[in-house]
Amino acid sequence: MEKAYTTMKSSGVGSIVIGIVILTVGVTAGILSIVSGACLLKHKKEITF
């Protein structure tokens, strides 16, 4: 019975760690896209088609 509890505990910890990593990657991607968009808007006048 104790083995089942330790297995559940380790899988719960693993899920929390994976969630934190995914959250961090998402926030980083959002910040990078905002910065990239701001850079494009800043240089909008220099673009010619």
CHARMM internal coordinates of N, CA and C (Angstrom, degrees):
IC EDIT
DIST 1 N 1 CA 1.4510
DIST 1 CA 1 C 1.5295
ANGL 1 N 1 CA 1 C 110.94
DIST 1 C 2 N 1.3201
ANGL 1 CA 1 C 2 N 117.84
DIHE 1 N 1 CA 1 C 2 N -38.99
DIST 2 N 2 CA 1.4517
ANGL 1 C 2 N 2 CA 120.61
DIHE 1 CA 1 C 2 N 2 CA -179.75
DIST 2 CA 2 C 1.5220
ANGL 2 N 2 CA 2 C 111.13
DIHE 1 C 2 N 2 CA 2 C -67.12
DIST 2 C 3 N 1.3276
ANGL 2 CA 2 C 3 N 116.73
DIHE 2 N 2 CA 2 C 3 N -31.39
DIST 3 N 3 CA 1.4608
ANGL 2 C 3 N 3 CA 120.39
DIHE 2 CA 2 C 3 N 3 CA 179.08
DIST 3 CA 3 C 1.5317
ANGL 3 N 3 CA 3 C 110.45
DIHE 2 C 3 N 3 CA 3 C -63.79
DIST 3 C 4 N 1.3222
ANGL 3 CA 3 C 4 N 116.61
DIHE 3 N 3 CA 3 C 4 N -36.67
DIST 4 N 4 CA 1.4619
ANGL 3 C 4 N 4 CA 120.59
DIHE 3 CA 3 C 4 N 4 CA 178.27
DIST 4 CA 4 C 1.5277
ANGL 4 N 4 CA 4 C 110.65
DIHE 3 C 4 N 4 CA 4 C -65.39
DIST 4 C 5 N 1.3288
ANGL 4 CA 4 C 5 N 116.41
DIHE 4 N 4 CA 4 C 5 N -40.81
DIST 5 N 5 CA 1.4636
ANGL 4 C 5 N 5 CA 119.52
DIHE 4 CA 4 C 5 N 5 CA 179.33
DIST 5 CA 5 C 1.5254
ANGL 5 N 5 CA 5 C 111.78
DIHE 4 C 5 N 5 CA 5 C -66.45
DIST 5 C 6 N 1.3161
ANGL 5 CA 5 C 6 N 117.76
DIHE 5 N 5 CA 5 C 6 N -39.91
DIST 6 N 6 CA 1.4655
ANGL 5 C 6 N 6 CA 119.59
DIHE 5 CA 5 C 6 N 6 CA 178.39
DIST 6 CA 6 C 1.5258
ANGL 6 N 6 CA 6 C 111.02
DIHE 5 C 6 N 6 CA 6 C -67.26
DIST 6 C 7 N 1.3282
ANGL 6 CA 6 C 7 N 116.94
DIHE 6 N 6 CA 6 C 7 N -35.77
DIST 7 N 7 CA 1.4562
ANGL 6 C 7 N 7 CA 120.12
DIHE 6 CA 6 C 7 N 7 CA 176.94
DIST 7 CA 7 C 1.5229
ANGL 7 N 7 CA 7 C 110.89
DIHE 6 C 7 N 7 CA 7 C -65.59
DIST 7 C 8 N 1.3228
ANGL 7 CA 7 C 8 N 117.10
DIHE 7 N 7 CA 7 C 8 N -43.67
DIST 8 N 8 CA 1.4677
ANGL 7 C 8 N 8 CA 120.95
DIHE 7 CA 7 C 8 N 8 CA 178.10
DIST 8 CA 8 C 1.5220
ANGL 8 N 8 CA 8 C 111.01
DIHE 7 C 8 N 8 CA 8 C -64.39
DIST 8 C 9 N 1.3185
ANGL 8 CA 8 C 9 N 117.07
DIHE 8 N 8 CA 8 C 9 N -37.98
DIST 9 N 9 CA 1.4525
ANGL 8 C 9 N 9 CA 120.99
DIHE 8 CA 8 C 9 N 9 CA 179.96
DIST 9 CA 9 C 1.5253
ANGL 9 N 9 CA 9 C 110.66
DIHE 8 C 9 N 9 CA 9 C -65.18
DIST 9 C 10 N 1.3300
ANGL 9 CA 9 C 10 N 116.98
DIHE 9 N 9 CA 9 C 10 N -44.41
DIST 10 N 10 CA 1.4686
ANGL 9 C 10 N 10 CA 119.72
DIHE 9 CA 9 C 10 N 10 CA -179.19
DIST 10 CA 10 C 1.5213
ANGL 10 N 10 CA 10 C 111.43
DIHE 9 C 10 N 10 CA 10 C -68.11
DIST 10 C 11 N 1.3185
ANGL 10 CA 10 C 11 N 117.47
DIHE 10 N 10 CA 10 C 11 N -36.40
DIST 11 N 11 CA 1.4649
ANGL 10 C 11 N 11 CA 118.89
DIHE 10 CA 10 C 11 N 11 CA 178.15
DIST 11 CA 11 C 1.5260
ANGL 11 N 11 CA 11 C 110.75
DIHE 10 C 11 N 11 CA 11 C -70.28
DIST 11 C 12 N 1.3162
ANGL 11 CA 11 C 12 N 117.79
DIHE 11 N 11 CA 11 C 12 N -34.45
DIST 12 N 12 CA 1.4639
ANGL 11 C 12 N 12 CA 120.70
DIHE 11 CA 11 C 12 N 12 CA 175.68
DIST 12 CA 12 C 1.5102
ANGL 12 N 12 CA 12 C 112.00
DIHE 11 C 12 N 12 CA 12 C -65.55
DIST 12 C 13 N 1.3165
ANGL 12 CA 12 C 13 N 116.65
DIHE 12 N 12 CA 12 C 13 N -42.86
DIST 13 N 13 CA 1.4628
ANGL 12 C 13 N 13 CA 120.55
DIHE 12 CA 12 C 13 N 13 CA 178.08
DIST 13 CA 13 C 1.5255
ANGL 13 N 13 CA 13 C 110.10
DIHE 12 C 13 N 13 CA 13 C -64.15
DIST 13 C 14 N 1.3213
ANGL 13 CA 13 C 14 N 116.76
DIHE 13 N 13 CA 13 C 14 N -41.43
DIST 14 N 14 CA 1.4635
ANGL 13 C 14 N 14 CA 120.55
DIHE 13 CA 13 C 14 N 14 CA 178.08
DIST 14 CA 14 C 1.5228
ANGL 14 N 14 CA 14 C 111.74
DIHE 13 C 14 N 14 CA 14 C -61.76
DIST 14 C 15 N 1.3193
ANGL 14 CA 14 C 15 N 117.14
DIHE 14 N 14 CA 14 C 15 N -40.38
DIST 15 N 15 CA 1.4634
ANGL 14 C 15 N 15 CA 120.79
DIHE 14 CA 14 C 15 N 15 CA 178.83
DIST 15 CA 15 C 1.5226
ANGL 15 N 15 CA 15 C 111.29
DIHE 14 C 15 N 15 CA 15 C -65.18
DIST 15 C 16 N 1.3122
ANGL 15 CA 15 C 16 N 117.16
DIHE 15 N 15 CA 15 C 16 N -40.48
DIST 16 N 16 CA 1.4630
ANGL 15 C 16 N 16 CA 120.98
DIHE 15 CA 15 C 16 N 16 CA 178.54
DIST 16 CA 16 C 1.5270
ANGL 16 N 16 CA 16 C 110.38
DIHE 15 C 16 N 16 CA 16 C -64.25
DIST 16 C 17 N 1.3243
ANGL 16 CA 16 C 17 N 117.11
DIHE 16 N 16 CA 16 C 17 N -43.26
DIST 17 N 17 CA 1.4636
ANGL 16 C 17 N 17 CA 120.83
DIHE 16 CA 16 C 17 N 17 CA 179.52
DIST 17 CA 17 C 1.5205
ANGL 17 N 17 CA 17 C 110.55
DIHE 16 C 17 N 17 CA 17 C -63.47
DIST 17 C 18 N 1.3261
ANGL 17 CA 17 C 18 N 117.35
DIHE 17 N 17 CA 17 C 18 N -43.96
DIST 18 N 18 CA 1.4641
ANGL 17 C 18 N 18 CA 120.60
DIHE 17 CA 17 C 18 N 18 CA 178.95
DIST 18 CA 18 C 1.5323
ANGL 18 N 18 CA 18 C 110.31
DIHE 17 C 18 N 18 CA 18 C -63.23
DIST 18 C 19 N 1.3135
ANGL 18 CA 18 C 19 N 117.70
DIHE 18 N 18 CA 18 C 19 N -39.45
DIST 19 N 19 CA 1.4644
ANGL 18 C 19 N 19 CA 121.25
DIHE 18 CA 18 C 19 N 19 CA 177.46
DIST 19 CA 19 C 1.5162
ANGL 19 N 19 CA 19 C 112.31
DIHE 18 C 19 N 19 CA 19 C -62.49
DIST 19 C 20 N 1.3269
ANGL 19 CA 19 C 20 N 116.90
DIHE 19 N 19 CA 19 C 20 N -41.85
DIST 20 N 20 CA 1.4604
ANGL 19 C 20 N 20 CA 120.58
DIHE 19 CA 19 C 20 N 20 CA 179.10
DIST 20 CA 20 C 1.5192
ANGL 20 N 20 CA 20 C 110.83
DIHE 19 C 20 N 20 CA 20 C -65.59
DIST 20 C 21 N 1.3325
ANGL 20 CA 20 C 21 N 116.76
DIHE 20 N 20 CA 20 C 21 N -40.93
DIST 21 N 21 CA 1.4703
ANGL 20 C 21 N 21 CA 120.53
DIHE 20 CA 20 C 21 N 21 CA 179.24
DIST 21 CA 21 C 1.5243
ANGL 21 N 21 CA 21 C 110.35
DIHE 20 C 21 N 21 CA 21 C -64.13
DIST 21 C 22 N 1.3205
ANGL 21 CA 21 C 22 N 117.51
DIHE 21 N 21 CA 21 C 22 N -44.17
DIST 22 N 22 CA 1.4648
ANGL 21 C 22 N 22 CA 121.13
DIHE 21 CA 21 C 22 N 22 CA -179.84
DIST 22 CA 22 C 1.5312
ANGL 22 N 22 CA 22 C 110.49
DIHE 21 C 22 N 22 CA 22 C -64.44
DIST 22 C 23 N 1.3282
ANGL 22 CA 22 C 23 N 117.09
DIHE 22 N 22 CA 22 C 23 N -39.99
DIST 23 N 23 CA 1.4578
ANGL 22 C 23 N 23 CA 121.12
DIHE 22 CA 22 C 23 N 23 CA 177.70
DIST 23 CA 23 C 1.5281
ANGL 23 N 23 CA 23 C 110.91
DIHE 22 C 23 N 23 CA 23 C -62.72
DIST 23 C 24 N 1.3245
ANGL 23 CA 23 C 24 N 117.15
DIHE 23 N 23 CA 23 C 24 N -43.17
DIST 24 N 24 CA 1.4568
ANGL 23 C 24 N 24 CA 121.53
DIHE 23 CA 23 C 24 N 24 CA -179.97
DIST 24 CA 24 C 1.5281
ANGL 24 N 24 CA 24 C 111.25
DIHE 23 C 24 N 24 CA 24 C -64.06
DIST 24 C 25 N 1.3227
ANGL 24 CA 24 C 25 N 116.48
DIHE 24 N 24 CA 24 C 25 N -43.33
DIST 25 N 25 CA 1.4685
ANGL 24 C 25 N 25 CA 120.38
DIHE 24 CA 24 C 25 N 25 CA 178.99
DIST 25 CA 25 C 1.5265
ANGL 25 N 25 CA 25 C 110.27
DIHE 24 C 25 N 25 CA 25 C -63.94
DIST 25 C 26 N 1.3116
ANGL 25 CA 25 C 26 N 117.65
DIHE 25 N 25 CA 25 C 26 N -40.41
DIST 26 N 26 CA 1.4628
ANGL 25 C 26 N 26 CA 121.30
DIHE 25 CA 25 C 26 N 26 CA 179.39
DIST 26 CA 26 C 1.5190
ANGL 26 N 26 CA 26 C 112.46
DIHE 25 C 26 N 26 CA 26 C -64.26
DIST 26 C 27 N 1.3217
ANGL 26 CA 26 C 27 N 116.45
DIHE 26 N 26 CA 26 C 27 N -44.14
DIST 27 N 27 CA 1.4677
ANGL 26 C 27 N 27 CA 119.94
DIHE 26 CA 26 C 27 N 27 CA 179.15
DIST 27 CA 27 C 1.5215
ANGL 27 N 27 CA 27 C 110.42
DIHE 26 C 27 N 27 CA 27 C -65.01
DIST 27 C 28 N 1.3267
ANGL 27 CA 27 C 28 N 116.94
DIHE 27 N 27 CA 27 C 28 N -41.29
DIST 28 N 28 CA 1.4606
ANGL 27 C 28 N 28 CA 120.65
DIHE 27 CA 27 C 28 N 28 CA 179.22
DIST 28 CA 28 C 1.5284
ANGL 28 N 28 CA 28 C 111.06
DIHE 27 C 28 N 28 CA 28 C -63.60
DIST 28 C 29 N 1.3154
ANGL 28 CA 28 C 29 N 117.37
DIHE 28 N 28 CA 28 C 29 N -43.07
DIST 29 N 29 CA 1.4695
ANGL 28 C 29 N 29 CA 120.60
DIHE 28 CA 28 C 29 N 29 CA 178.67
DIST 29 CA 29 C 1.5277
ANGL 29 N 29 CA 29 C 110.82
DIHE 28 C 29 N 29 CA 29 C -63.95
DIST 29 C 30 N 1.3208
ANGL 29 CA 29 C 30 N 117.28
DIHE 29 N 29 CA 29 C 30 N -39.05
DIST 30 N 30 CA 1.4593
ANGL 29 C 30 N 30 CA 120.32
DIHE 29 CA 29 C 30 N 30 CA 177.60
DIST 30 CA 30 C 1.5110
ANGL 30 N 30 CA 30 C 112.58
DIHE 29 C 30 N 30 CA 30 C -63.98
DIST 30 C 31 N 1.3201
ANGL 30 CA 30 C 31 N 117.10
DIHE 30 N 30 CA 30 C 31 N -43.40
DIST 31 N 31 CA 1.4635
ANGL 30 C 31 N 31 CA 120.89
DIHE 30 CA 30 C 31 N 31 CA 179.50
DIST 31 CA 31 C 1.5301
ANGL 31 N 31 CA 31 C 110.44
DIHE 30 C 31 N 31 CA 31 C -64.43
DIST 31 C 32 N 1.3397
ANGL 31 CA 31 C 32 N 115.83
DIHE 31 N 31 CA 31 C 32 N -42.73
DIST 32 N 32 CA 1.4632
ANGL 31 C 32 N 32 CA 118.87
DIHE 31 CA 31 C 32 N 32 CA 179.17
DIST 32 CA 32 C 1.5275
ANGL 32 N 32 CA 32 C 112.24
DIHE 31 C 32 N 32 CA 32 C -63.66
DIST 32 C 33 N 1.3170
ANGL 32 CA 32 C 33 N 117.71
DIHE 32 N 32 CA 32 C 33 N -38.08
DIST 33 N 33 CA 1.4595
ANGL 32 C 33 N 33 CA 119.15
DIHE 32 CA 32 C 33 N 33 CA 179.73
DIST 33 CA 33 C 1.5285
ANGL 33 N 33 CA 33 C 111.42
DIHE 32 C 33 N 33 CA 33 C -71.21
DIST 33 C 34 N 1.3307
ANGL 33 CA 33 C 34 N 118.13
DIHE 33 N 33 CA 33 C 34 N -34.40
DIST 34 N 34 CA 1.4657
ANGL 33 C 34 N 34 CA 120.67
DIHE 33 CA 33 C 34 N 34 CA 175.78
DIST 34 CA 34 C 1.5224
ANGL 34 N 34 CA 34 C 110.51
DIHE 33 C 34 N 34 CA 34 C -64.89
DIST 34 C 35 N 1.3329
ANGL 34 CA 34 C 35 N 117.03
DIHE 34 N 34 CA 34 C 35 N -44.07
DIST 35 N 35 CA 1.4638
ANGL 34 C 35 N 35 CA 120.96
DIHE 34 CA 34 C 35 N 35 CA 179.19
DIST 35 CA 35 C 1.5211
ANGL 35 N 35 CA 35 C 110.59
DIHE 34 C 35 N 35 CA 35 C -64.46
DIST 35 C 36 N 1.3208
ANGL 35 CA 35 C 36 N 117.04
DIHE 35 N 35 CA 35 C 36 N -41.46
DIST 36 N 36 CA 1.4593
ANGL 35 C 36 N 36 CA 120.83
DIHE 35 CA 35 C 36 N 36 CA 179.14
DIST 36 CA 36 C 1.5269
ANGL 36 N 36 CA 36 C 110.94
DIHE 35 C 36 N 36 CA 36 C -64.39
DIST 36 C 37 N 1.3136
ANGL 36 CA 36 C 37 N 116.85
DIHE 36 N 36 CA 36 C 37 N -42.33
DIST 37 N 37 CA 1.4663
ANGL 36 C 37 N 37 CA 120.49
DIHE 36 CA 36 C 37 N 37 CA 177.82
DIST 37 CA 37 C 1.5136
ANGL 37 N 37 CA 37 C 112.22
DIHE 36 C 37 N 37 CA 37 C -64.51
DIST 37 C 38 N 1.3211
ANGL 37 CA 37 C 38 N 117.15
DIHE 37 N 37 CA 37 C 38 N -39.14
DIST 38 N 38 CA 1.4635
ANGL 37 C 38 N 38 CA 120.35
DIHE 37 CA 37 C 38 N 38 CA 177.38
DIST 38 CA 38 C 1.5194
ANGL 38 N 38 CA 38 C 110.90
DIHE 37 C 38 N 38 CA 38 C -64.59
DIST 38 C 39 N 1.3245
ANGL 38 CA 38 C 39 N 116.83
DIHE 38 N 38 CA 38 C 39 N -39.02
DIST 39 N 39 CA 1.4669
ANGL 38 C 39 N 39 CA 120.64
DIHE 38 CA 38 C 39 N 39 CA 177.87
DIST 39 CA 39 C 1.5295
ANGL 39 N 39 CA 39 C 110.41
DIHE 38 C 39 N 39 CA 39 C -65.11
DIST 39 C 40 N 1.3171
ANGL 39 CA 39 C 40 N 118.05
DIHE 39 N 39 CA 39 C 40 N -40.00
DIST 40 N 40 CA 1.4613
ANGL 39 C 40 N 40 CA 120.97
DIHE 39 CA 39 C 40 N 40 CA 177.99
DIST 40 CA 40 C 1.5310
ANGL 40 N 40 CA 40 C 111.16
DIHE 39 C 40 N 40 CA 40 C -65.61
DIST 40 C 41 N 1.3239
ANGL 40 CA 40 C 41 N 117.18
DIHE 40 N 40 CA 40 C 41 N -41.02
DIST 41 N 41 CA 1.4601
ANGL 40 C 41 N 41 CA 119.86
DIHE 40 CA 40 C 41 N 41 CA 178.49
DIST 41 CA 41 C 1.5267
ANGL 41 N 41 CA 41 C 111.30
DIHE 40 C 41 N 41 CA 41 C -66.71
DIST 41 C 42 N 1.3182
ANGL 41 CA 41 C 42 N 116.45
DIHE 41 N 41 CA 41 C 42 N -34.38
DIST 42 N 42 CA 1.4620
ANGL 41 C 42 N 42 CA 120.75
DIHE 41 CA 41 C 42 N 42 CA 179.45
DIST 42 CA 42 C 1.5285
ANGL 42 N 42 CA 42 C 111.16
DIHE 41 C 42 N 42 CA 42 C -64.73
DIST 42 C 43 N 1.3321
ANGL 42 CA 42 C 43 N 116.45
DIHE 42 N 42 CA 42 C 43 N -38.41
DIST 43 N 43 CA 1.4653
ANGL 42 C 43 N 43 CA 121.03
DIHE 42 CA 42 C 43 N 43 CA -177.55
DIST 43 CA 43 C 1.5263
ANGL 43 N 43 CA 43 C 112.14
DIHE 42 C 43 N 43 CA 43 C -100.33
DIST 43 C 44 N 1.3244
ANGL 43 CA 43 C 44 N 117.76
DIHE 43 N 43 CA 43 C 44 N 23.46
DIST 44 N 44 CA 1.4662
ANGL 43 C 44 N 44 CA 121.98
DIHE 43 CA 43 C 44 N 44 CA -176.55
DIST 44 CA 44 C 1.5254
ANGL 44 N 44 CA 44 C 112.06
DIHE 43 C 44 N 44 CA 44 C -64.15
DIST 44 C 45 N 1.3216
ANGL 44 CA 44 C 45 N 116.92
DIHE 44 N 44 CA 44 C 45 N -35.07
DIST 45 N 45 CA 1.4698
ANGL 44 C 45 N 45 CA 119.87
DIHE 44 CA 44 C 45 N 45 CA -176.61
DIST 45 CA 45 C 1.5297
ANGL 45 N 45 CA 45 C 111.51
DIHE 44 C 45 N 45 CA 45 C -71.60
DIST 45 C 46 N 1.3118
ANGL 45 CA 45 C 46 N 118.00
DIHE 45 N 45 CA 45 C 46 N -22.05
DIST 46 N 46 CA 1.4636
ANGL 45 C 46 N 46 CA 120.57
DIHE 45 CA 45 C 46 N 46 CA -177.22
DIST 46 CA 46 C 1.5218
ANGL 46 N 46 CA 46 C 112.75
DIHE 45 C 46 N 46 CA 46 C -83.61
DIST 46 C 47 N 1.3359
ANGL 46 CA 46 C 47 N 117.47
DIHE 46 N 46 CA 46 C 47 N -10.47
DIST 47 N 47 CA 1.4601
ANGL 46 C 47 N 47 CA 121.32
DIHE 46 CA 46 C 47 N 47 CA -176.50
DIST 47 CA 47 C 1.5316
ANGL 47 N 47 CA 47 C 108.89
DIHE 46 C 47 N 47 CA 47 C -83.34
DIST 47 C 48 N 1.3219
ANGL 47 CA 47 C 48 N 116.53
DIHE 47 N 47 CA 47 C 48 N 127.82
DIST 48 N 48 CA 1.4647
ANGL 47 C 48 N 48 CA 121.23
DIHE 47 CA 47 C 48 N 48 CA 175.22
DIST 48 CA 48 C 1.5170
ANGL 48 N 48 CA 48 C 108.89
DIHE 47 C 48 N 48 CA 48 C -124.71
DIST 48 C 49 N 1.3211
ANGL 48 CA 48 C 49 N 115.81
DIHE 48 N 48 CA 48 C 49 N 145.18
DIST 49 N 49 CA 1.4593
ANGL 48 C 49 N 49 CA 121.35
DIHE 48 CA 48 C 49 N 49 CA -179.84
DIST 49 CA 49 C 1.4979
ANGL 49 N 49 CA 49 C 110.70
DIHE 48 C 49 N 49 CA 49 C -111.32
END
COOR INIT
IC SEED 1 N 1 CA 1 C
IC BUILD
